[in-house]
Amino acid sequence: MRRVDVTAGGRTYGVVIGSGALGCDEFPPLSARADGTGFIVSRRVMELQGIRIAGLVERSVSPHIFPMDDGEDQKSYHHAEEYFNLLLKSGFSRKSLLVGVGGGVVGDFTGYCAAGYMRGIGLVHIPTTLLAMVDSSIGGKTAVNIEAGKNIVGAFHQPALVIADVDFLRTLPWEEMKNGMAETVKHAFIGEGRLLDLLRSHDPTTVRGADVMEELIYLSAGFKASVVGKDERESGLRAILNFGHTVGHAIESFLNFRGISHGEAVARGMKAELEISRRLGLIKGDEAALCREIVSRYGLAEEEMRLDVEGVLEHMKFDKKNYGGSLRFALLRGIGDPVFDQEVKPGLLREVLQIL
């Protein structure tokens, strides 16, 4: 097993990565010190991995299981209130521990509940998808969605531990894996050169090998940890992690989180923001072409998609990075050279979105 240390929020916690990481020695002491351990678990993961999760529950003190559907529509303020009431009725105190077991939706939701309940209780993430392992479980961002957009309401709440057991990925279909691949591609584009080399030397078949996948998660998680450690609350550098997400989140919100996966939306966002970078003269054509080739190699954003451009632009106005009435983006001056807080005019956005 491998470990990445994340320093944020005034303390350091570990991301344990590898086959069999679920049995790591770091979890039982956390549960032993807690006044009750609550597992918010994806129902789908329970069906597929029930025996393994049962083993984890047995190693905890005063366990409670709270099943959760893992659709994006479940990650709402309304559902959070329901879970707050469940925790209260179950006797959870400010010294209790919440453990999120599932993909990004479950992790974001569990983190939000842990941040809000009694002004903050302990949190452990056990991501079961590639997307959650390389991105959403690391860095302390928690959020729920409202009608206007994705992740509008939330808080920063760092976990005490993240356990990324790659054995969970054995049952994950490639369509689900692509969600995480989009984020690893993003990390490669904005600064992790070793990850770029790995992606260039593999394809959708070979990248799923256990050793390759462990290395991919380790590099991606390590890169995100290095950014978060320098800027926990996205006051500056951390904004580079939003590359592809300004357009991607707007597409998701406009479609009401139906008919498109997060990875597919982010991949389309990266293609759009690459083209914006090229048209603004920030990135050279050959580098933009290499980025597009890697996106295509892993089957991301392959099919043509007719977008309601004005509808997507309307949802983009609610993006948290915007201020002063202008639209702000993370863009690329070159591979590994991101810039953030870049204003993009609506006219250019319209042109790019029409050919996406």
Secondary structure as a PSIPRED ss2 file (coil, helix, strand):
# PSIPRED VFORMAT (PSIPRED V4.0)

   1 M C   1.000  0.000  0.000
   2 R E   0.000  0.000  1.000
   3 R E   0.000  0.000  1.000
   4 V E   0.000  0.000  1.000
   5 D E   0.000  0.000  1.000
   6 V E   0.000  0.000  1.000
   7 T E   0.000  0.000  1.000
   8 A E   0.000  0.000  1.000
   9 G C   1.000  0.000  0.000
  10 G C   1.000  0.000  0.000
  11 R E   0.000  0.000  1.000
  12 T E   0.000  0.000  1.000
  13 Y E   0.000  0.000  1.000
  14 G E   0.000  0.000  1.000
  15 V E   0.000  0.000  1.000
  16 V E   0.000  0.000  1.000
  17 I E   0.000  0.000  1.000
  18 G E   0.000  0.000  1.000
  19 S C   1.000  0.000  0.000
  20 G C   1.000  0.000  0.000
  21 A H   0.000  1.000  0.000
  22 L H   0.000  1.000  0.000
  23 G H   0.000  1.000  0.000
  24 C C   1.000  0.000  0.000
  25 D C   1.000  0.000  0.000
  26 E C   1.000  0.000  0.000
  27 F H   0.000  1.000  0.000
  28 P H   0.000  1.000  0.000
  29 P H   0.000  1.000  0.000
  30 L H   0.000  1.000  0.000
  31 S H   0.000  1.000  0.000
  32 A H   0.000  1.000  0.000
  33 R C   1.000  0.000  0.000
  34 A C   1.000  0.000  0.000
  35 D C   1.000  0.000  0.000
  36 G C   1.000  0.000  0.000
  37 T E   0.000  0.000  1.000
  38 G E   0.000  0.000  1.000
  39 F E   0.000  0.000  1.000
  40 I E   0.000  0.000  1.000
  41 V E   0.000  0.000  1.000
  42 S E   0.000  0.000  1.000
  43 R H   0.000  1.000  0.000
  44 R H   0.000  1.000  0.000
  45 V H   0.000  1.000  0.000
  46 M H   0.000  1.000  0.000
  47 E H   0.000  1.000  0.000
  48 L H   0.000  1.000  0.000
  49 Q H   0.000  1.000  0.000
  50 G H   0.000  1.000  0.000
  51 I H   0.000  1.000  0.000
  52 R H   0.000  1.000  0.000
  53 I H   0.000  1.000  0.000
  54 A H   0.000  1.000  0.000
  55 G H   0.000  1.000  0.000
  56 L H   0.000  1.000  0.000
  57 V H   0.000  1.000  0.000
  58 E H   0.000  1.000  0.000
  59 R C   1.000  0.000  0.000
  60 S C   1.000  0.000  0.000
  61 V C   1.000  0.000  0.000
  62 S C   1.000  0.000  0.000
  63 P E   0.000  0.000  1.000
  64 H E   0.000  0.000  1.000
  65 I E   0.000  0.000  1.000
  66 F E   0.000  0.000  1.000
  67 P E   0.000  0.000  1.000
  68 M E   0.000  0.000  1.000
  69 D C   1.000  0.000  0.000
  70 D C   1.000  0.000  0.000
  71 G C   1.000  0.000  0.000
  72 E H   0.000  1.000  0.000
  73 D H   0.000  1.000  0.000
  74 Q H   0.000  1.000  0.000
  75 K C   1.000  0.000  0.000
  76 S E   0.000  0.000  1.000
  77 Y H   0.000  1.000  0.000
  78 H H   0.000  1.000  0.000
  79 H H   0.000  1.000  0.000
  80 A H   0.000  1.000  0.000
  81 E H   0.000  1.000  0.000
  82 E H   0.000  1.000  0.000
  83 Y H   0.000  1.000  0.000
  84 F H   0.000  1.000  0.000
  85 N H   0.000  1.000  0.000
  86 L H   0.000  1.000  0.000
  87 L H   0.000  1.000  0.000
  88 L H   0.000  1.000  0.000
  89 K H   0.000  1.000  0.000
  90 S C   1.000  0.000  0.000
  91 G C   1.000  0.000  0.000
  92 F C   1.000  0.000  0.000
  93 S C   1.000  0.000  0.000
  94 R C   1.000  0.000  0.000
  95 K C   1.000  0.000  0.000
  96 S C   1.000  0.000  0.000
  97 L E   0.000  0.000  1.000
  98 L E   0.000  0.000  1.000
  99 V E   0.000  0.000  1.000
 100 G E   0.000  0.000  1.000
 101 V E   0.000  0.000  1.000
 102 G E   0.000  0.000  1.000
 103 G C   1.000  0.000  0.000
 104 G H   0.000  1.000  0.000
 105 V H   0.000  1.000  0.000
 106 V H   0.000  1.000  0.000
 107 G H   0.000  1.000  0.000
 108 D H   0.000  1.000  0.000
 109 F H   0.000  1.000  0.000
 110 T H   0.000  1.000  0.000
 111 G H   0.000  1.000  0.000
 112 Y H   0.000  1.000  0.000
 113 C H   0.000  1.000  0.000
 114 A H   0.000  1.000  0.000
 115 A H   0.000  1.000  0.000
 116 G H   0.000  1.000  0.000
 117 Y H   0.000  1.000  0.000
 118 M H   0.000  1.000  0.000
 119 R H   0.000  1.000  0.000
 120 G C   1.000  0.000  0.000
 121 I C   1.000  0.000  0.000
 122 G E   0.000  0.000  1.000
 123 L E   0.000  0.000  1.000
 124 V E   0.000  0.000  1.000
 125 H E   0.000  0.000  1.000
 126 I E   0.000  0.000  1.000
 127 P E   0.000  0.000  1.000
 128 T C   1.000  0.000  0.000
 129 T C   1.000  0.000  0.000
 130 L H   0.000  1.000  0.000
 131 L H   0.000  1.000  0.000
 132 A H   0.000  1.000  0.000
 133 M H   0.000  1.000  0.000
 134 V H   0.000  1.000  0.000
 135 D H   0.000  1.000  0.000
 136 S H   0.000  1.000  0.000
 137 S C   1.000  0.000  0.000
 138 I C   1.000  0.000  0.000
 139 G C   1.000  0.000  0.000
 140 G C   1.000  0.000  0.000
 141 K E   0.000  0.000  1.000
 142 T E   0.000  0.000  1.000
 143 A E   0.000  0.000  1.000
 144 V E   0.000  0.000  1.000
 145 N E   0.000  0.000  1.000
 146 I E   0.000  0.000  1.000
 147 E C   1.000  0.000  0.000
 148 A C   1.000  0.000  0.000
 149 G E   0.000  0.000  1.000
 150 K E   0.000  0.000  1.000
 151 N E   0.000  0.000  1.000
 152 I E   0.000  0.000  1.000
 153 V E   0.000  0.000  1.000
 154 G E   0.000  0.000  1.000
 155 A E   0.000  0.000  1.000
 156 F E   0.000  0.000  1.000
 157 H C   1.000  0.000  0.000
 158 Q C   1.000  0.000  0.000
 159 P C   1.000  0.000  0.000
 160 A C   1.000  0.000  0.000
 161 L E   0.000  0.000  1.000
 162 V E   0.000  0.000  1.000
 163 I E   0.000  0.000  1.000
 164 A E   0.000  0.000  1.000
 165 D E   0.000  0.000  1.000
 166 V H   0.000  1.000  0.000
 167 D H   0.000  1.000  0.000
 168 F H   0.000  1.000  0.000
 169 L H   0.000  1.000  0.000
 170 R H   0.000  1.000  0.000
 171 T H   0.000  1.000  0.000
 172 L C   1.000  0.000  0.000
 173 P C   1.000  0.000  0.000
 174 W H   0.000  1.000  0.000
 175 E H   0.000  1.000  0.000
 176 E H   0.000  1.000  0.000
 177 M H   0.000  1.000  0.000
 178 K H   0.000  1.000  0.000
 179 N H   0.000  1.000  0.000
 180 G H   0.000  1.000  0.000
 181 M H   0.000  1.000  0.000
 182 A H   0.000  1.000  0.000
 183 E H   0.000  1.000  0.000
 184 T H   0.000  1.000  0.000
 185 V H   0.000  1.000  0.000
 186 K H   0.000  1.000  0.000
 187 H H   0.000  1.000  0.000
 188 A H   0.000  1.000  0.000
 189 F H   0.000  1.000  0.000
 190 I H   0.000  1.000  0.000
 191 G C   1.000  0.000  0.000
 192 E C   1.000  0.000  0.000
 193 G H   0.000  1.000  0.000
 194 R H   0.000  1.000  0.000
 195 L H   0.000  1.000  0.000
 196 L H   0.000  1.000  0.000
 197 D H   0.000  1.000  0.000
 198 L H   0.000  1.000  0.000
 199 L H   0.000  1.000  0.000
 200 R H   0.000  1.000  0.000
 201 S C   1.000  0.000  0.000
 202 H C   1.000  0.000  0.000
 203 D C   1.000  0.000  0.000
 204 P C   1.000  0.000  0.000
 205 T C   1.000  0.000  0.000
 206 T H   0.000  1.000  0.000
 207 V H   0.000  1.000  0.000
 208 R H   0.000  1.000  0.000
 209 G C   1.000  0.000  0.000
 210 A H   0.000  1.000  0.000
 211 D H   0.000  1.000  0.000
 212 V H   0.000  1.000  0.000
 213 M H   0.000  1.000  0.000
 214 E H   0.000  1.000  0.000
 215 E H   0.000  1.000  0.000
 216 L H   0.000  1.000  0.000
 217 I H   0.000  1.000  0.000
 218 Y H   0.000  1.000  0.000
 219 L H   0.000  1.000  0.000
 220 S H   0.000  1.000  0.000
 221 A H   0.000  1.000  0.000
 222 G H   0.000  1.000  0.000
 223 F H   0.000  1.000  0.000
 224 K H   0.000  1.000  0.000
 225 A H   0.000  1.000  0.000
 226 S H   0.000  1.000  0.000
 227 V H   0.000  1.000  0.000
 228 V H   0.000  1.000  0.000
 229 G H   0.000  1.000  0.000
 230 K H   0.000  1.000  0.000
 231 D C   1.000  0.000  0.000
 232 E C   1.000  0.000  0.000
 233 R C   1.000  0.000  0.000
 234 E C   1.000  0.000  0.000
 235 S C   1.000  0.000  0.000
 236 G C   1.000  0.000  0.000
 237 L H   0.000  1.000  0.000
 238 R H   0.000  1.000  0.000
 239 A H   0.000  1.000  0.000
 240 I H   0.000  1.000  0.000
 241 L H   0.000  1.000  0.000
 242 N H   0.000  1.000  0.000
 243 F C   1.000  0.000  0.000
 244 G C   1.000  0.000  0.000
 245 H H   0.000  1.000  0.000
 246 T H   0.000  1.000  0.000
 247 V H   0.000  1.000  0.000
 248 G H   0.000  1.000  0.000
 249 H H   0.000  1.000  0.000
 250 A H   0.000  1.000  0.000
 251 I H   0.000  1.000  0.000
 252 E H   0.000  1.000  0.000
 253 S H   0.000  1.000  0.000
 254 F H   0.000  1.000  0.000
 255 L C   1.000  0.000  0.000
 256 N C   1.000  0.000  0.000
 257 F C   1.000  0.000  0.000
 258 R C   1.000  0.000  0.000
 259 G C   1.000  0.000  0.000
 260 I C   1.000  0.000  0.000
 261 S C   1.000  0.000  0.000
 262 H H   0.000  1.000  0.000
 263 G H   0.000  1.000  0.000
 264 E H   0.000  1.000  0.000
 265 A H   0.000  1.000  0.000
 266 V H   0.000  1.000  0.000
 267 A H   0.000  1.000  0.000
 268 R H   0.000  1.000  0.000
 269 G H   0.000  1.000  0.000
 270 M H   0.000  1.000  0.000
 271 K H   0.000  1.000  0.000
 272 A H   0.000  1.000  0.000
 273 E H   0.000  1.000  0.000
 274 L H   0.000  1.000  0.000
 275 E H   0.000  1.000  0.000
 276 I H   0.000  1.000  0.000
 277 S H   0.000  1.000  0.000
 278 R H   0.000  1.000  0.000
 279 R H   0.000  1.000  0.000
 280 L C   1.000  0.000  0.000
 281 G C   1.000  0.000  0.000
 282 L C   1.000  0.000  0.000
 283 I C   1.000  0.000  0.000
 284 K C   1.000  0.000  0.000
 285 G H   0.000  1.000  0.000
 286 D H   0.000  1.000  0.000
 287 E H   0.000  1.000  0.000
 288 A H   0.000  1.000  0.000
 289 A H   0.000  1.000  0.000
 290 L H   0.000  1.000  0.000
 291 C H   0.000  1.000  0.000
 292 R H   0.000  1.000  0.000
 293 E H   0.000  1.000  0.000
 294 I H   0.000  1.000  0.000
 295 V H   0.000  1.000  0.000
 296 S H   0.000  1.000  0.000
 297 R H   0.000  1.000  0.000
 298 Y C   1.000  0.000  0.000
 299 G C   1.000  0.000  0.000
 300 L C   1.000  0.000  0.000
 301 A C   1.000  0.000  0.000
 302 E C   1.000  0.000  0.000
 303 E C   1.000  0.000  0.000
 304 E C   1.000  0.000  0.000
 305 M C   1.000  0.000  0.000
 306 R C   1.000  0.000  0.000
 307 L C   1.000  0.000  0.000
 308 D C   1.000  0.000  0.000
 309 V H   0.000  1.000  0.000
 310 E H   0.000  1.000  0.000
 311 G H   0.000  1.000  0.000
 312 V H   0.000  1.000  0.000
 313 L H   0.000  1.000  0.000
 314 E H   0.000  1.000  0.000
 315 H H   0.000  1.000  0.000
 316 M H   0.000  1.000  0.000
 317 K C   1.000  0.000  0.000
 318 F C   1.000  0.000  0.000
 319 D C   1.000  0.000  0.000
 320 K C   1.000  0.000  0.000
 321 K C   1.000  0.000  0.000
 322 N C   1.000  0.000  0.000
 323 Y E   0.000  0.000  1.000
 324 G C   1.000  0.000  0.000
 325 G C   1.000  0.000  0.000
 326 S E   0.000  0.000  1.000
 327 L C   1.000  0.000  0.000
 328 R E   0.000  0.000  1.000
 329 F E   0.000  0.000  1.000
 330 A E   0.000  0.000  1.000
 331 L E   0.000  0.000  1.000
 332 L E   0.000  0.000  1.000
 333 R E   0.000  0.000  1.000
 334 G E   0.000  0.000  1.000
 335 I C   1.000  0.000  0.000
 336 G C   1.000  0.000  0.000
 337 D E   0.000  0.000  1.000
 338 P E   0.000  0.000  1.000
 339 V E   0.000  0.000  1.000
 340 F E   0.000  0.000  1.000
 341 D E   0.000  0.000  1.000
 342 Q E   0.000  0.000  1.000
 343 E E   0.000  0.000  1.000
 344 V C   1.000  0.000  0.000
 345 K C   1.000  0.000  0.000
 346 P H   0.000  1.000  0.000
 347 G H   0.000  1.000  0.000
 348 L H   0.000  1.000  0.000
 349 L H   0.000  1.000  0.000
 350 R H   0.000  1.000  0.000
 351 E H   0.000  1.000  0.000
 352 V H   0.000  1.000  0.000
 353 L H   0.000  1.000  0.000
 354 Q H   0.000  1.000  0.000
 355 I C   1.000  0.000  0.000
 356 L C   1.000  0.000  0.000
